[in-house]
Amino acid sequence: LRLNADTIVKLYYAGDSVEDIKREQDYAKKAFVMGIPTAIPFDIVKCEDMYGLVFELVNADIVANYLNKHPDQLEVIAENYAQVMKQLHETHVVAGALSSTKELYRTRIEGLREYMTDEEVDTLHQINDAIPDSDTVVHGDFHPKNVMIQNEELVLIDMADLTTGHPLYDLGSMALTHHLPPDERIENITGMKAEMVRRLWQLFLSNYLGTEDPRAIGLFEKKLSVVGLMKMASTMAFSTRARLPGVMENVLAIVRQNLLANAQQLIQLLGM
């Protein structure tokens, strides 16, 4: 919600706590200090029964809206996408400054014991443990509605999931919003036509990896699919969407078929 030409307010669901909003405010400030291109957070405000966080964003628009208006800029945005992601993954975090991505996933995976067998949950833990340790920044929810363009530069928003861990967590999360789901789901998440999002994804990967070799990109995509499917499963225990009829069952069927059925082979892939 734009307040004026210089500021916007991010509104939270009525059930979100002020403590959660303060945490995002704190993480956004930490990211800004670390040199990560993000919006500067100001005050927490209340709008009827919802709280909001005010950010300084001058003449900015989300990438989804920008590309819908300027599809000819897709290659430029993809290159900038890669530059910002590389900057994140080259930013090292002092121990204790941010939560651990791996520990966050451990907690989420444990929440699945109500819905999956102990063996399946333990296998998801093995997949999570197979991801190498790292102390770099992980955004956790990088997609065209969470990136803004301001004066031809990209600015990250939605810092609530900021953690420290291996880049695979970020890239796997991106695969889950840009590549893995069916077209309708991609369009719901990103606010863009699926064809454009999938093209953005391919251009981004080529820029991020520094290669156009389809075999290298395809192998990397397979690795990211492992992480993306692990995230899809682990977040369901805490998702309101999972309470909709049939959603949890459908997600678990996809995870069992595409991840758990070949888990040991895919775990080896993560170490390559």
N, C-alpha and C positions, 0 to 999 in steps of 0.2 A: 504494500500500500504506500503510494508516494504522498508525503506530507507537503512538500514543496519542491522547487527545482534542485535543492541541495540535499534533501534527506528523504529516506524511506523508512517505513516501520515494518518489521517482520512480525506478523501476528502468529500466535501459538494457539493450539487447541485448548479448549476450556479446561481439559484435564491435566495439562502440562503444569508443573510446579514452578514457582518463582526460582527455586534452587536450580532447576534445569536451565532456566533462562540465564541465570547468573553465571552458570558454568560455561554456556556458549559465549557470553559476553567476555569472560575471562580468557577463554581459548582464542577468541578473535583478537584480543589485545596481544596475547602471547605470539600469535602468528604474525601480526603486524610488526612487532618488535624483532622477530626473526627474519624479517625482510620478505615474507610471503605476501603476494599481492592480494590483500583482502580489504573489505570495507571496515572503516573505523566505527566501533560501536559506542553509542552514547548512553542515553537513559533508558530505563525500563518504564513503559507507560501502560495504562489500562484503558482498553476500549470496550465498553459495556462489560460483558462477562469474560473477556479475553485479555491476556497480557501481550505486550509487544516490545520489541527491542528496536530502538532507533539507530539507524546507520547513516553515515555521511556518504552519499553517492550522487555526484553531480552529473546530470544529463546521462544517466546510465540506463541500460536495458538488458534484460536477460538474453543470453545467447540464443535461446529458442526463438524469441520474438525477432531478434535481429536477423537470424538466418531465414526465417519465414518471409521477411521483407526483402532480404538481400541474398538470395541463394547463390549468386555469383561469387560471394565471398567465402564459400565453403572451404576451399583449399587454404585460404589465409587463416581462417579460424582453426582449422585442423592443425596447422603448423604452430599457432599460438597455444592451442590445447596442449600439444606435446612439450612446448617450452615451459609452460606453467607446471605441468606434471613432473618434468625433469627437475625443475627448481625445488619442488616439494621433496622429491626423492634424493636430492643432494643436500637437504637441510637436516643437520644432525641435532638431536635434542638431548639436553642435559638430563641425566637420570632423575626420574621423579617429576619432571616438569609436565609430562602428559601421561595418561594411562597407557598401558600396553595393549596393542591390538590383539596379540595372541591371548592374553588373559581375558579380554572382552569376549572373544570367540569361545573360550573355554566355558565361561559363564552361560553364554547363549546356548551352546551345545548341550550343557547339562539340563537346560530347561526342556529339552526334547524327550526326556525319559518317560514323560507321561504319554507320548505319542508313538515312540519307537522302541524296539527291543534294546536291551542293554548292549548286545553285540553291535547293533547298528550305531548306537551312540558312541561306543568305544572306537568304532572305525572312523567316525567323524573326528574324534579326538586325535587319532593317529594322523589323519590328513592335516589337521591344524598343526600338529607338532612337527610335521615334515616340512613345513614352510620355514625357511631359514630365519634366524633371528637378525634383527637390524635395529638401529636407533634413529631411523629417519622418520620424517613426518608422513602420516597417512591421513588424507582428508576423509575418506570413507563413504562419500556420497557425491562423486564428481559427475555431473550430467548437465545438459543445456539449461535446466531451470535453476541450477545452483552455481552457475558461472555468469557473471555480468560483463558487458563490454562498455568501457568508459574511455573516451578519448582514444579509441582504437587499441586499447589495452584490456586484457582480461583481468577480472577481479573476482576472487572466490567469495562466496557467501555460504551460509549454513555450515558453521564450524562446530556444531554440536557433537559430531562424531570424530573430531580430531583426536588422533592417537599417535603412538609411535610404534613402528613395526616395519616389516619388509614391504617394498613396493608391490609385491604380488597381491597383497590385500586390496590396495587401491585399484589396481588394474583388473583384478577379478571382479570387484564391485562394478567397475565400468562395463565389463563384459555383460554383467547382469542387467544393465540398463540400455546398452547400445547394440547388443549383438545376440544374446541367447534367447530372449523371449520371442513369442510370436509378434507379428506386426502390430496388432491391436494393443497389446500390452506396452510395447515400446512407445507407441504414440501417446498412450495415457500418461506414461512416466515423463516423457520429454516435451510434449506439446508440439512435436514436429512429425512430419510424414516419415514413416519407417524407412522408406527408401533413402531419404536424405540422411537419417541417423546412421544407417548402416554404411553409407558412403563416408560419412564423417569418421566413423570408427576405423575403417580401412585406411584412410588417409592419416589419421592420428597414429595408428600402429606403425605405419611405414616411417613416419617422422620420428616417433619415439625410439624405435629400434634402429633407425638409420639404414634401412634396407627395403627394397621392393621385392625381394625374393619370396615368392608365394609359399615355398616349402618352409622357410624359416618362420614366416608370419603364421602359417597354418599350425606349425608345431607349438608356437608360443600361444596361439589362441586356444589350443587344446589344454595347455597348462592353466590358462586363465579360466577356462570353463570349469576346471576342478575347483578352483577357489570360489568362483561365482556360485556354483551349485551348493558348495558348503555354506556360503553365506545365505543363500535362499532358504536352505533348510533351517539353519540356526536362528534366523530372525523370525521364523514363523511362530515360535512359542511365545513371542512378545508382541505379535502383530494383531491389531484389531481386524485386519483383513482376513486373518486365519479363521475368525469366528463365522465368516460367511459360509453358507451351506456348500460343502464339497471342496472348498479351497484347500484346506489342510490335506485332505486325502489326495487331491490332484498333485499338489507340490511334492508330497512324500513319494507318490508313484514315480514322478519324474526323477527325483533324487535316487531312488532305489534302482531304477533302470539305467540311468546314465552315469551314476557315480558309485554307488555301493556295489553294484554287480561286478565292477572291474576295479575295485578300490586299491588292491595291492599294486597292480600295474600302474595306476594313476599316481600313487604315492611315490613310486620310483621316478615317474616323470617330473614331479616337483623338485627332485634333487638334481635334475640334469641342468 
